[in-house]
Amino acid sequence: MTRFLFILLLLLGASVASAQQQPGHDACARDVTRFCRAVMNNGDGAVLACLKQNRTKLSKGCDKVLTEHGQ
């Protein structure tokens, strides 16, 4: 799951070397587990699509991370 969230951050345009990576990771980790567990093994695009489909249910922090990254 950690690998997946790392790749999700890359999809969202987050910098791997950035110290700001952790807040984005933390912001969406719970939402991915709650809403997208069933598609976690289907690839990063599937999880991102799942997060977008569940946009109205996401935490404010995860919604903000997606918005800040043009999603």
C-alpha positions as CSV (number, residue, x, y, z in Angstrom):
1,M,0.0,0.0,0.0
2,T,2.9,2.4,0.7
3,R,4.2,1.8,-2.8
4,F,0.8,2.5,-4.2
5,L,0.4,5.8,-2.4
6,F,3.9,6.8,-3.4
7,I,3.0,6.2,-7.1
8,L,-0.4,8.0,-6.6
9,L,1.6,11.0,-5.5
10,L,3.7,10.8,-8.6
11,L,0.5,10.7,-10.7
12,L,-0.7,13.8,-8.9
13,G,2.6,15.6,-9.8
14,A,4.2,15.5,-6.3
15,S,7.9,15.7,-6.1
16,V,9.6,12.5,-4.8
17,A,12.3,14.6,-3.2
18,S,9.9,17.1,-1.7
19,A,9.5,17.3,2.0
20,Q,5.9,18.2,1.3
21,Q,5.2,14.8,0.0
22,Q,4.2,13.4,3.4
23,P,1.2,15.7,3.9
24,G,-0.4,14.6,0.6
25,H,0.3,11.0,1.4
26,D,-1.3,11.3,4.8
27,A,-4.2,13.3,3.5
28,C,-5.3,10.6,1.0
29,A,-4.2,7.3,2.6
30,R,-7.3,6.9,4.7
31,D,-9.6,7.8,1.8
32,V,-7.9,5.3,-0.5
33,T,-8.3,2.6,2.2
34,R,-12.0,3.6,2.8
35,F,-13.3,4.1,-0.7
36,C,-10.8,2.5,-3.1
37,R,-9.5,-0.7,-1.5
38,A,-11.3,-2.9,-4.1
39,V,-9.3,-1.3,-6.9
40,M,-5.9,-0.9,-5.3
41,N,-4.5,-3.8,-7.2
42,N,-5.9,-2.5,-10.5
43,G,-3.2,0.1,-11.0
44,D,-2.7,3.7,-10.0
45,G,-5.0,5.1,-12.6
46,A,-7.9,3.0,-11.2
47,V,-7.3,4.4,-7.7
48,L,-7.1,7.9,-9.0
49,A,-10.4,7.4,-10.9
50,C,-11.9,5.9,-7.8
51,L,-10.9,8.9,-5.7
52,K,-12.5,11.2,-8.3
53,Q,-15.7,9.1,-8.3
54,N,-15.9,9.5,-4.6
55,R,-15.0,13.2,-4.5
56,T,-18.0,14.2,-2.4
57,K,-17.0,11.7,0.3
58,L,-13.3,12.5,0.5
59,S,-11.8,14.2,3.5
60,K,-11.1,17.9,3.0
61,G,-7.4,17.2,3.1
62,C,-7.4,14.7,0.3
63,D,-9.8,16.8,-1.8
64,K,-7.4,19.7,-1.4
65,V,-4.4,17.6,-2.5
66,L,-6.3,16.5,-5.6
67,T,-7.4,20.0,-6.4
68,E,-3.9,21.4,-5.9
69,H,-2.6,18.9,-8.4
70,G,-5.2,19.6,-11.1
71,Q,-7.4,16.6,-10.5
